Amino acid sequence: MTNRLPAMTARPAAKIALFLGLAIVTVVAYLFLLSALRGKLGDFSSAVPALVLATLALLLNYRFLRSEGRSLAELGFDRPRLQMSQLALGFGGGVLTAGAWIVALWCVASPLWRPSSGFHSVAALGSFTFIVFNNAGEELLYRGYLFLLIARAYGRWAAIIATSVLFALLHIQAGVPWQSALAGVLTSGLLFAVLFARWQSVPLVLAFHVATNVVQEVMGLRMTGLTALVPQYPAGATATRSYAVLAIVALINIAVALGVGRGSGLKSKVVEGAVPAGSERSHFRL
């Protein structure tokens, strides 16, 4: 009995459910390690579980792709030189996008940034390592094989919406307020999904995702070991202004996503169907 399945399965919903079930097991293992190792590895207590998450997610994608006679090249892991250019472009795009969020915050809430007294290099390295591996796990679970499978079975927009909603729901489950999840996480997920739909490159989307998180943490929007500047808000800051910032962030994300989607000159192969492993990637590339 062969272990290879046809690229288009007769029951895609069952395959989606199987992948999601194994993804849940992966996430539970990650959460268990986060709890078990908390504080035991110093500044890298969170980075090690994140590394395990990314490794398991990569293996999960590899196994499902291999079962269809395909490879990780389908996710952009093919040509090293192209990957490097995509990493650079993705990181630059993420910095610019998150920079626009910071400008929106400054215009609406008028914070002043002061140097963080608690910043030190080892903690910063630990936080950065966590961001890279945690985001790698997220991208491989949301915007990897699962995205391709949903897109082939139900269409590209179904994949964009489904993976973005799942991305937001799991952040809400992790404790993110629903307002932030709706305005920030959901629209960011849509942007990441559109980027993947156009270039079909996990490295590019990962670099973009990492950059947005790095900028937020360096600028103190999320306080971690990477925080170099701490925002000081004026006494008149209100919840209304916070909601206004979230609304502007959502508009920025949607505008960038629309720009990326309209700028695509060729159909992505996630719409056209899979190509054999090792074949030239047919979608628009950098």
Backbone bond lengths (Angstrom), bond angles and torsions (degrees), N, CA, C in turn:
res aa  C-N    CA-C-N  psi(-1)  N-CA   C-N-CA  omega(-1)  CA-C   N-CA-C  phi
1 M - - - 1.467 - - 1.520 109.59 -
2 T 1.316 117.43 120.87 1.464 120.92 -177.14 1.517 111.31 -73.65
3 N 1.355 114.71 149.83 1.465 118.80 178.42 1.514 112.00 -96.69
4 R 1.340 116.88 8.34 1.448 120.09 179.04 1.524 109.75 -98.68
5 L 1.314 114.43 133.80 1.454 120.13 179.88 1.508 108.78 -108.56
6 P 1.339 119.50 155.02 1.456 120.69 176.30 1.514 110.73 -65.02
7 A 1.350 115.18 152.61 1.470 119.97 -176.50 1.522 111.25 -60.14
8 M 1.321 116.78 -35.73 1.459 119.78 178.35 1.525 108.66 -109.70
9 T 1.288 117.13 102.57 1.454 121.01 -178.28 1.519 110.53 -79.03
10 A 1.337 115.75 152.11 1.461 120.21 -179.70 1.526 111.17 -70.39
11 R 1.331 117.11 -22.74 1.459 120.14 -178.75 1.527 109.56 -128.74
12 P 1.334 117.18 74.17 1.467 119.94 -178.05 1.520 112.69 -61.44
13 A 1.347 116.69 -31.70 1.465 119.03 -179.32 1.518 111.04 -61.48
14 A 1.334 117.56 -37.75 1.462 120.79 179.50 1.524 110.53 -66.95
15 K 1.316 116.31 -38.17 1.465 119.81 179.94 1.528 110.79 -70.30
16 I 1.331 116.27 -38.31 1.469 120.31 175.63 1.521 110.01 -61.47
17 A 1.340 115.66 -44.70 1.463 120.07 -179.98 1.526 111.19 -62.96
18 L 1.332 117.42 -39.39 1.462 120.65 178.78 1.523 110.71 -64.32
19 F 1.327 115.85 -45.70 1.470 118.94 179.45 1.524 110.57 -61.76
20 L 1.338 117.15 -44.92 1.464 120.68 -179.93 1.526 111.04 -62.93
21 G 1.329 116.67 -39.25 1.458 119.20 178.80 1.524 111.88 -61.70
22 L 1.335 116.34 -44.64 1.461 120.01 178.23 1.521 111.15 -69.06
23 A 1.338 116.57 -32.51 1.471 120.01 176.63 1.525 110.47 -65.49
24 I 1.326 116.57 -38.11 1.470 120.21 177.57 1.522 110.43 -63.88
25 V 1.323 117.13 -42.19 1.467 120.69 177.12 1.528 110.02 -60.14
26 T 1.329 116.34 -41.13 1.463 121.41 178.71 1.525 111.21 -61.75
27 V 1.331 116.19 -44.98 1.466 120.65 -179.05 1.522 110.67 -67.11
28 V 1.329 117.11 -39.48 1.472 120.12 178.57 1.530 110.16 -62.81
29 A 1.330 116.85 -41.68 1.467 120.26 177.61 1.526 110.47 -61.93
30 Y 1.317 116.09 -39.71 1.467 121.62 177.65 1.526 111.18 -62.79
31 L 1.332 116.42 -46.29 1.465 120.27 179.97 1.526 111.46 -64.68
32 F 1.334 115.95 -37.03 1.468 119.62 177.35 1.528 110.52 -62.21
33 L 1.331 116.88 -44.76 1.462 120.36 179.30 1.529 111.49 -65.29
34 L 1.339 116.44 -38.62 1.467 119.64 176.87 1.521 110.69 -56.81
35 S 1.331 115.71 -44.24 1.454 120.18 -179.42 1.521 111.49 -70.95
36 A 1.340 117.10 -43.21 1.466 121.14 -175.53 1.522 112.30 -68.40
37 L 1.349 116.64 -33.06 1.468 120.32 -175.28 1.522 113.05 -99.03
38 R 1.320 117.53 3.32 1.462 120.43 -175.90 1.535 110.85 -54.38
39 G 1.323 115.93 118.98 1.454 122.08 176.64 1.508 115.51 77.75
40 K 1.328 118.64 -5.19 1.464 120.84 -174.39 1.524 113.28 -87.49
41 L 1.318 117.06 -17.67 1.462 120.86 -179.59 1.523 111.55 -118.46
42 G 1.294 115.79 25.10 1.458 120.40 178.22 1.514 112.46 63.14
43 D 1.318 115.53 -132.99 1.460 120.68 -177.64 1.524 113.35 -71.93
44 F 1.326 116.97 -7.13 1.468 120.46 -179.60 1.529 111.85 -109.85
45 S 1.326 116.75 16.73 1.463 120.80 -179.23 1.524 112.20 -62.90
46 S 1.325 117.93 -32.31 1.461 121.18 177.82 1.522 112.09 -90.61
47 A 1.329 116.84 -26.66 1.466 120.12 -176.28 1.527 111.68 -68.24
48 V 1.325 117.49 -36.42 1.471 119.94 -178.18 1.533 111.42 -65.66
49 P 1.341 120.19 -48.81 1.469 118.81 174.61 1.531 112.51 -58.98
50 A 1.336 117.16 -35.65 1.466 120.00 178.38 1.523 110.77 -64.65
51 L 1.334 117.14 -38.09 1.461 121.15 175.65 1.525 110.81 -61.66
52 V 1.325 116.36 -42.24 1.469 120.48 177.49 1.525 110.23 -62.89
53 L 1.336 117.05 -42.49 1.470 121.32 178.27 1.525 110.76 -58.78
54 A 1.334 116.82 -48.56 1.460 120.51 -178.53 1.521 111.31 -63.29
55 T 1.331 117.06 -40.47 1.465 120.91 -179.63 1.523 111.36 -65.11
56 L 1.333 116.54 -46.33 1.468 120.04 179.64 1.522 111.39 -65.11
57 A 1.336 116.84 -38.93 1.465 120.56 178.54 1.523 111.00 -64.81
58 L 1.338 116.78 -39.34 1.459 120.25 177.64 1.524 110.63 -64.93
59 L 1.321 116.97 -43.63 1.467 120.66 178.55 1.525 111.34 -63.53
60 L 1.316 116.72 -38.13 1.461 120.85 179.05 1.528 110.59 -63.43
61 N 1.340 116.46 -45.59 1.468 120.27 177.32 1.525 111.01 -63.09
62 Y 1.328 115.90 -43.15 1.466 120.24 -179.76 1.529 111.29 -59.94
63 R 1.333 116.16 -44.72 1.468 119.83 -176.75 1.522 111.52 -65.97
64 F 1.316 117.60 -42.91 1.463 119.82 -179.91 1.528 111.44 -68.78
65 L 1.315 117.45 -39.93 1.462 120.07 177.56 1.525 110.73 -64.90
66 R 1.322 116.30 -42.72 1.457 120.02 -179.89 1.523 111.58 -63.58
67 S 1.334 116.97 -33.56 1.467 119.88 179.38 1.519 111.70 -64.25
68 E 1.344 116.59 -18.51 1.468 121.59 178.25 1.519 111.73 -104.49
69 G 1.322 116.77 9.77 1.455 119.84 179.52 1.513 112.86 76.17
70 R 1.319 117.52 22.71 1.465 121.31 -179.19 1.521 109.72 -118.49
71 S 1.324 116.14 -176.13 1.459 119.67 -175.11 1.523 110.10 -139.63
72 L 1.331 115.78 177.72 1.460 121.28 179.06 1.529 112.56 -68.25
73 A 1.335 117.02 -8.96 1.467 119.93 173.05 1.524 110.66 -59.48
74 E 1.343 117.03 -26.40 1.461 121.33 177.51 1.525 111.66 -62.15
75 L 1.344 116.74 -21.37 1.468 120.96 -177.90 1.523 111.84 -105.32
76 G 1.327 116.67 9.27 1.459 119.92 177.77 1.507 114.72 97.87
77 F 1.351 117.37 5.28 1.459 120.26 179.75 1.529 109.25 -94.98
78 D 1.340 115.91 66.94 1.452 117.65 -177.78 1.521 111.78 -124.70
79 R 1.322 118.22 -71.45 1.465 120.66 -174.90 1.524 110.89 -98.39
80 P 1.334 118.90 117.92 1.468 121.66 -175.69 1.517 113.97 -57.05
81 R 1.336 118.46 -41.13 1.465 120.22 -178.39 1.515 110.85 -64.92
82 L 1.325 116.63 -40.08 1.454 120.04 177.55 1.524 110.10 -67.02
83 Q 1.328 117.16 -39.25 1.460 120.09 178.25 1.521 111.30 -60.21
84 M 1.332 117.24 -41.43 1.458 120.55 -179.66 1.518 111.24 -63.78
85 S 1.332 117.78 -42.55 1.463 120.45 178.97 1.524 110.56 -66.63
86 Q 1.320 116.62 -36.72 1.461 119.99 177.97 1.525 111.36 -69.32
87 L 1.332 117.22 -39.29 1.462 120.18 176.28 1.524 110.65 -60.19
88 A 1.328 116.65 -44.33 1.465 120.60 -178.82 1.525 111.06 -65.50
89 L 1.331 116.27 -45.60 1.456 119.56 -179.20 1.528 111.01 -66.76
90 G 1.340 116.31 -41.39 1.458 119.78 178.93 1.511 111.69 -62.74
91 F 1.328 117.12 -44.24 1.461 120.16 -179.67 1.526 110.51 -64.73
92 G 1.320 116.99 -42.62 1.464 119.84 178.17 1.516 112.23 -62.31
93 G 1.338 115.96 -42.78 1.460 119.30 178.25 1.513 112.26 -63.94
94 G 1.345 116.67 -38.39 1.461 120.44 177.71 1.514 112.43 -65.60
95 V 1.341 116.73 -40.18 1.467 120.21 177.87 1.534 110.71 -62.81
96 L 1.325 116.61 -43.57 1.465 119.68 179.77 1.526 111.47 -64.79
97 T 1.323 116.85 -41.62 1.465 120.24 -179.89 1.517 111.14 -65.34
98 A 1.330 116.86 -48.74 1.466 119.83 178.57 1.526 110.99 -66.05
99 G 1.329 116.87 -31.48 1.463 119.99 174.77 1.513 111.71 -62.06
100 A 1.341 116.09 -37.15 1.468 120.00 176.01 1.522 110.95 -64.75
101 W 1.343 117.29 -36.00 1.467 120.06 175.26 1.524 110.87 -61.95
102 I 1.340 116.10 -42.46 1.466 120.55 -179.79 1.525 110.70 -63.34
103 V 1.315 116.50 -41.33 1.467 120.52 177.85 1.526 110.17 -62.19
104 A 1.322 116.74 -41.70 1.467 120.35 177.82 1.520 110.57 -61.25
105 L 1.334 116.34 -43.74 1.462 120.48 177.70 1.522 111.26 -60.45
106 W 1.317 117.02 -44.22 1.458 121.64 -178.94 1.536 111.15 -64.68
107 C 1.325 116.90 -40.80 1.466 120.51 -178.84 1.530 111.96 -67.40
108 V 1.321 117.50 -36.44 1.464 121.20 -174.48 1.524 112.27 -89.90
109 A 1.334 116.62 -45.58 1.470 120.12 -172.66 1.523 114.15 -103.18
110 S 1.325 117.88 -12.92 1.476 123.69 176.67 1.528 113.95 53.52
111 P 1.324 119.03 49.88 1.468 119.07 177.07 1.526 111.21 -76.88
112 L 1.320 115.52 159.01 1.462 122.47 171.09 1.524 107.24 -114.47
113 W 1.331 116.75 134.42 1.464 120.17 -177.83 1.521 110.74 -98.83
114 R 1.320 115.34 133.96 1.461 121.69 177.57 1.534 108.91 -123.58
115 P 1.323 117.12 148.90 1.478 119.36 179.73 1.526 111.54 -58.95
116 S 1.318 115.82 141.67 1.461 120.99 178.54 1.522 109.59 -78.09
117 S 1.314 116.16 128.94 1.467 120.46 179.94 1.525 111.84 -76.35
118 G 1.343 116.85 -17.54 1.463 120.10 -176.31 1.512 114.51 -98.58
119 F 1.329 117.80 9.19 1.469 120.20 -176.13 1.524 110.69 -75.13
120 H 1.349 116.44 132.40 1.460 120.07 169.41 1.526 108.71 -148.98
121 S 1.320 116.05 153.54 1.458 122.15 -166.10 1.523 113.91 -63.87
122 V 1.325 118.28 -37.96 1.467 120.16 -177.31 1.529 110.45 -66.70
123 A 1.333 116.46 -43.96 1.464 119.99 177.56 1.524 110.55 -63.18
124 A 1.332 116.05 -38.51 1.470 120.05 178.67 1.525 110.41 -63.61
125 L 1.336 117.04 -42.53 1.462 120.48 178.86 1.523 111.02 -64.14
126 G 1.330 116.64 -40.65 1.458 119.89 177.62 1.516 112.09 -61.81
127 S 1.337 116.32 -43.60 1.465 120.68 179.32 1.528 111.40 -65.92
128 F 1.335 116.33 -40.94 1.466 119.67 179.69 1.529 110.53 -65.61
129 T 1.324 116.94 -41.52 1.466 120.83 178.56 1.521 110.70 -61.58
130 F 1.334 115.85 -41.64 1.466 119.65 177.39 1.528 110.70 -61.21
131 I 1.330 117.05 -45.71 1.464 120.53 -179.71 1.525 110.40 -56.96
132 V 1.332 116.82 -48.34 1.464 120.55 -175.89 1.524 111.29 -60.50
133 F 1.335 117.27 -51.19 1.459 119.60 -175.44 1.528 112.36 -75.05
134 N 1.325 117.53 -36.51 1.463 119.72 177.57 1.523 110.45 -64.24
135 N 1.337 116.25 -44.67 1.464 119.39 178.66 1.529 111.78 -67.26
136 A 1.338 116.52 -34.43 1.466 119.19 176.75 1.527 110.32 -61.96
137 G 1.334 116.19 -43.51 1.456 119.46 176.90 1.520 111.87 -60.98
138 E 1.340 116.12 -43.92 1.465 119.94 179.42 1.527 111.47 -61.85
139 E 1.337 116.77 -47.27 1.461 119.24 -177.42 1.522 111.75 -63.81
140 L 1.325 116.75 -39.02 1.463 119.52 -179.88 1.521 111.94 -69.38
141 L 1.325 117.36 -31.20 1.464 119.94 179.71 1.523 112.19 -82.09
142 Y 1.331 117.98 -37.30 1.464 120.85 -176.41 1.531 112.82 -94.08
143 R 1.335 116.34 -43.98 1.463 120.01 -172.18 1.523 112.10 -114.14
144 G 1.307 117.97 28.76 1.453 121.25 176.88 1.515 111.27 -110.07
145 Y 1.324 115.63 -124.91 1.468 120.53 -178.29 1.525 111.74 -57.20
146 L 1.333 117.59 -39.36 1.464 120.39 -178.76 1.519 110.88 -57.85
147 F 1.326 116.67 -43.35 1.468 120.82 178.83 1.531 110.12 -61.29
148 L 1.333 116.78 -46.66 1.466 120.12 -179.53 1.524 111.59 -60.56
149 L 1.324 116.29 -41.86 1.462 120.66 -178.21 1.523 111.27 -64.95
150 I 1.331 117.10 -46.83 1.466 119.92 179.20 1.520 110.51 -64.52
151 A 1.337 116.93 -40.30 1.464 120.42 -178.89 1.519 111.66 -64.23
152 R 1.326 117.85 -41.81 1.462 120.59 179.42 1.521 111.72 -66.74
153 A 1.336 116.10 -36.86 1.466 119.66 -174.81 1.527 112.27 -84.80
154 Y 1.341 117.79 -38.70 1.462 120.60 -170.68 1.522 114.71 -126.25
155 G 1.321 117.40 -3.50 1.456 119.61 177.82 1.526 112.21 108.93
156 R 1.333 114.34 155.85 1.455 120.77 -175.92 1.514 112.81 -61.40
157 W 1.346 117.60 -43.67 1.468 119.54 -176.83 1.517 111.60 -68.63
158 A 1.315 117.06 -32.09 1.464 119.23 174.88 1.522 110.16 -62.62
159 A 1.339 116.93 -40.21 1.458 120.98 178.87 1.524 110.85 -66.59
160 I 1.323 117.02 -42.31 1.467 121.33 179.96 1.524 110.36 -60.75
161 I 1.329 115.90 -48.73 1.467 120.04 -176.41 1.519 111.22 -70.53
162 A 1.331 117.47 -45.96 1.471 120.68 -175.88 1.527 111.51 -62.52
163 T 1.333 117.12 -46.98 1.467 119.12 -177.96 1.528 111.36 -69.00
164 S 1.327 117.49 -31.78 1.466 120.64 179.45 1.529 111.29 -71.26
165 V 1.325 116.55 -40.87 1.466 120.13 177.30 1.522 110.09 -64.73
166 L 1.332 117.26 -42.81 1.461 120.59 177.49 1.530 110.68 -61.13
167 F 1.319 116.23 -42.54 1.463 122.48 177.66 1.529 110.74 -56.92
168 A 1.346 117.02 -45.45 1.466 121.32 -179.30 1.527 111.63 -69.80
169 L 1.324 116.97 -42.08 1.468 120.15 -177.98 1.529 111.93 -61.97
170 L 1.312 116.73 -41.15 1.458 118.98 -179.41 1.522 111.59 -70.53
171 H 1.331 117.76 -27.47 1.464 119.95 174.62 1.534 110.35 -72.08
172 I 1.334 116.51 -36.59 1.465 119.36 175.63 1.519 109.65 -63.49
173 Q 1.337 116.26 -42.87 1.463 120.78 178.24 1.524 111.23 -60.97
174 A 1.336 116.73 -29.93 1.463 121.23 -179.62 1.523 112.70 -81.69
175 G 1.357 117.04 -3.28 1.452 119.88 175.39 1.508 116.21 111.38
176 V 1.330 117.88 1.99 1.469 120.15 177.21 1.523 108.94 -71.23
177 P 1.354 119.22 129.82 1.472 120.98 178.39 1.528 110.89 -56.26
178 W 1.330 115.67 144.90 1.463 118.62 -173.02 1.524 111.81 -63.21
179 Q 1.342 117.76 -31.44 1.462 119.32 178.25 1.528 110.91 -62.76
180 S 1.333 115.79 -45.31 1.464 119.98 178.61 1.525 110.88 -67.81
181 A 1.341 116.34 -37.66 1.459 119.96 179.64 1.528 111.42 -64.86
182 L 1.320 116.28 -39.30 1.468 120.15 -178.87 1.518 111.43 -72.00
183 A 1.343 116.79 -48.96 1.459 120.47 -174.59 1.519 112.63 -80.46
184 G 1.333 117.04 -38.09 1.451 119.99 -175.01 1.511 113.99 -99.17
185 V 1.336 116.87 -55.83 1.469 120.47 -173.73 1.528 111.38 -70.23
186 L 1.327 117.82 -46.62 1.465 120.18 -178.14 1.522 111.59 -62.79
187 T 1.342 116.90 -46.89 1.466 119.00 -178.94 1.524 111.40 -70.13
188 S 1.336 117.22 -32.08 1.468 119.13 173.77 1.523 109.87 -65.32
189 G 1.340 116.64 -41.38 1.451 120.33 177.27 1.523 111.94 -60.56
190 L 1.330 116.44 -40.44 1.460 120.27 176.77 1.526 110.83 -62.05
191 L 1.338 116.10 -42.43 1.460 120.49 178.89 1.525 110.99 -63.90
192 F 1.339 117.69 -45.91 1.460 120.53 178.46 1.532 110.76 -60.76
193 A 1.337 115.86 -40.20 1.468 119.81 -178.70 1.524 111.52 -67.21
194 V 1.326 117.15 -39.27 1.469 120.31 177.97 1.528 110.19 -65.45
195 L 1.327 116.48 -40.45 1.466 119.98 176.29 1.528 110.47 -59.17
196 F 1.336 116.63 -44.22 1.460 119.22 179.94 1.531 111.07 -67.96
197 A 1.330 116.68 -38.83 1.458 119.66 -179.75 1.526 111.32 -62.58
198 R 1.320 116.84 -32.77 1.464 118.95 -179.34 1.521 112.25 -79.77
199 W 1.343 117.59 -48.69 1.462 120.38 -173.21 1.520 113.81 -103.31
200 Q 1.311 118.18 -13.43 1.464 123.34 -179.08 1.525 110.23 47.89
201 S 1.332 115.47 51.74 1.457 121.69 -177.37 1.519 109.75 -135.72
202 V 1.331 116.27 108.19 1.460 119.86 174.22 1.525 111.54 -61.55
203 P 1.355 120.21 -40.51 1.466 119.07 177.87 1.525 113.57 -56.77
204 L 1.329 117.38 -41.82 1.461 119.87 -179.94 1.528 111.06 -65.00
205 V 1.325 116.95 -48.40 1.464 120.17 -177.82 1.529 110.29 -67.44
206 L 1.323 116.62 -37.51 1.461 120.25 177.52 1.526 110.70 -60.35
207 A 1.330 117.37 -46.25 1.466 120.34 179.99 1.523 111.10 -62.20
208 F 1.332 116.97 -39.95 1.465 121.22 177.87 1.532 109.93 -62.42
209 H 1.327 116.14 -46.54 1.468 122.41 -179.28 1.527 110.74 -62.59
210 V 1.332 116.32 -46.44 1.467 120.87 179.17 1.526 110.43 -59.00
211 A 1.323 116.91 -44.25 1.464 120.79 -177.86 1.525 111.85 -61.57
212 T 1.336 117.16 -41.65 1.465 118.86 -179.92 1.526 110.79 -65.03
213 N 1.327 117.42 -38.04 1.464 120.05 178.60 1.527 111.98 -70.80
214 V 1.337 116.74 -39.75 1.465 120.51 179.26 1.521 110.58 -61.66
215 V 1.328 116.61 -46.05 1.467 119.99 -179.79 1.526 110.57 -61.07
216 Q 1.329 117.12 -44.64 1.464 120.19 179.29 1.527 111.69 -60.03
217 E 1.316 116.68 -41.77 1.463 119.71 -175.98 1.527 111.42 -76.63
218 V 1.321 117.62 -39.30 1.467 119.98 177.27 1.522 110.48 -61.56
219 M 1.326 116.72 -38.76 1.466 121.85 -176.94 1.520 113.07 -87.35
220 G 1.322 118.08 5.24 1.452 121.50 173.32 1.513 116.21 79.76
221 L 1.335 117.95 13.04 1.464 119.20 175.47 1.523 110.23 -72.12
222 R 1.331 115.43 -25.40 1.462 122.43 169.23 1.520 105.86 -132.70
223 M 1.314 116.83 122.39 1.457 121.46 -174.11 1.524 110.68 -83.25
224 T 1.325 117.18 112.49 1.460 123.15 178.13 1.525 108.00 -140.65
225 G 1.322 115.48 -172.96 1.451 119.56 176.54 1.509 113.24 -66.75
226 L 1.325 116.61 -14.18 1.460 121.33 179.65 1.531 112.54 -87.38
227 T 1.311 117.03 -7.84 1.471 121.09 -175.41 1.522 110.86 -69.05
228 A 1.324 115.13 116.60 1.468 121.19 178.60 1.520 111.57 -102.63
229 L 1.327 117.34 -27.52 1.462 122.53 -179.24 1.522 109.23 -127.71
230 V 1.325 115.95 139.03 1.467 121.38 -178.52 1.526 108.65 -114.64
231 P 1.348 117.64 122.88 1.468 119.21 179.51 1.527 111.97 -74.23
232 Q 1.308 115.99 137.17 1.462 123.03 174.98 1.525 107.53 -113.19
233 Y 1.335 116.63 117.19 1.460 120.29 -175.05 1.525 110.72 -94.91
234 P 1.332 117.44 144.36 1.465 120.03 177.86 1.513 111.33 -66.14
235 A 1.321 115.49 160.08 1.469 120.94 -175.91 1.520 112.01 -61.39
236 G 1.315 117.93 -25.58 1.466 120.78 -176.95 1.510 114.74 -83.95
237 A 1.333 117.96 4.11 1.461 120.48 -179.27 1.530 110.58 -62.95
238 T 1.332 117.54 134.13 1.466 122.38 -175.90 1.524 110.68 -127.76
239 A 1.330 114.10 166.99 1.465 119.51 176.84 1.522 111.05 -63.13
240 T 1.328 116.36 -32.03 1.469 120.52 179.07 1.519 110.63 -60.18
241 R 1.331 116.20 -41.29 1.461 119.69 178.17 1.517 111.48 -66.63
242 S 1.312 116.37 -36.55 1.467 119.77 177.21 1.520 110.80 -62.17
243 Y 1.322 116.34 -43.37 1.463 119.87 178.23 1.520 111.19 -65.79
244 A 1.333 116.56 -34.71 1.463 120.12 178.03 1.525 110.46 -64.54
245 V 1.331 116.36 -40.89 1.468 120.17 177.41 1.521 110.28 -62.42
246 L 1.342 116.97 -45.05 1.453 120.40 179.46 1.528 111.45 -60.75
247 A 1.329 116.39 -39.47 1.460 120.03 178.92 1.527 111.16 -64.36
248 I 1.330 116.98 -40.84 1.464 120.40 178.94 1.525 110.78 -67.03
249 V 1.332 116.19 -40.41 1.465 120.15 176.59 1.528 110.54 -58.84
250 A 1.325 116.61 -44.33 1.464 120.61 178.34 1.523 110.92 -60.41
251 L 1.338 116.79 -43.01 1.470 120.65 179.45 1.523 111.27 -64.54
252 I 1.337 116.89 -39.31 1.466 120.23 177.92 1.521 110.07 -62.11
253 N 1.326 116.45 -47.12 1.468 120.10 -179.29 1.522 111.67 -61.21
254 I 1.325 116.05 -43.76 1.466 119.82 -179.57 1.516 110.65 -65.79
255 A 1.345 117.34 -40.22 1.461 120.92 179.55 1.525 111.20 -63.25
256 V 1.335 116.53 -43.28 1.471 119.92 178.86 1.527 110.05 -65.49
257 A 1.327 116.69 -42.13 1.465 120.23 179.20 1.521 111.13 -61.33
258 L 1.325 116.75 -43.32 1.465 120.16 178.35 1.521 111.34 -63.91
259 G 1.338 115.72 -39.47 1.462 119.44 178.07 1.516 111.98 -63.68
260 V 1.319 117.04 -42.10 1.461 121.36 178.25 1.522 110.50 -64.93
261 G 1.337 116.45 -44.59 1.461 120.13 -178.41 1.509 112.96 -65.11
262 R 1.336 117.05 -41.37 1.465 120.37 -179.52 1.512 112.28 -74.01
263 G 1.330 116.58 -23.66 1.456 119.84 -178.72 1.511 113.81 -79.97
264 S 1.326 117.48 -6.14 1.458 120.78 -178.73 1.516 109.84 -76.36
265 G 1.324 115.96 118.48 1.456 119.70 -177.58 1.511 113.94 -86.41
266 L 1.332 118.19 -20.48 1.453 122.44 -177.45 1.510 110.03 -127.91
267 K 1.318 116.92 153.81 1.459 120.81 176.12 1.511 109.94 -68.94
268 S 1.325 114.06 143.27 1.465 118.61 175.99 1.512 109.64 -77.31
269 K 1.319 116.47 150.14 1.459 119.11 179.81 1.519 112.32 -71.05
270 V 1.352 118.11 -10.93 1.457 117.16 174.06 1.510 109.99 -67.62
271 V 1.340 117.06 -20.98 1.455 120.86 176.37 1.521 110.04 -89.84
272 E 1.336 115.72 -40.00 1.450 119.75 -175.21 1.524 112.46 -76.80
273 G 1.343 116.59 -21.10 1.458 120.43 -177.47 1.511 110.67 115.71
274 A 1.300 115.36 168.80 1.456 120.36 -174.77 1.518 110.83 -75.34
275 V 1.323 115.38 154.32 1.453 121.43 172.10 1.517 107.17 -110.67
276 P 1.303 117.99 156.93 1.462 119.70 -179.26 1.521 111.72 -62.54
277 A 1.327 116.15 150.11 1.455 120.42 178.55 1.513 109.54 -57.96
278 G 1.349 116.40 134.23 1.446 121.54 177.93 1.512 112.87 91.01
279 S 1.348 119.22 -9.41 1.455 121.38 178.88 1.506 110.30 -76.59
280 E 1.335 115.87 160.52 1.455 121.00 177.34 1.516 109.13 -65.53
281 R 1.310 117.11 136.36 1.453 120.39 -178.30 1.526 108.14 -75.11
282 S 1.340 116.27 127.65 1.461 120.24 -169.25 1.503 114.86 -91.79
283 H 1.352 118.59 -9.35 1.445 119.03 -177.01 1.525 111.18 -81.08
284 F 1.318 115.91 169.58 1.461 121.50 178.24 1.513 109.98 -59.29
285 R 1.321 116.78 131.17 1.456 118.81 179.21 1.519 110.62 -131.32
286 L 1.340 114.34 167.86 1.457 120.77 -174.49 1.513 111.57 -70.67
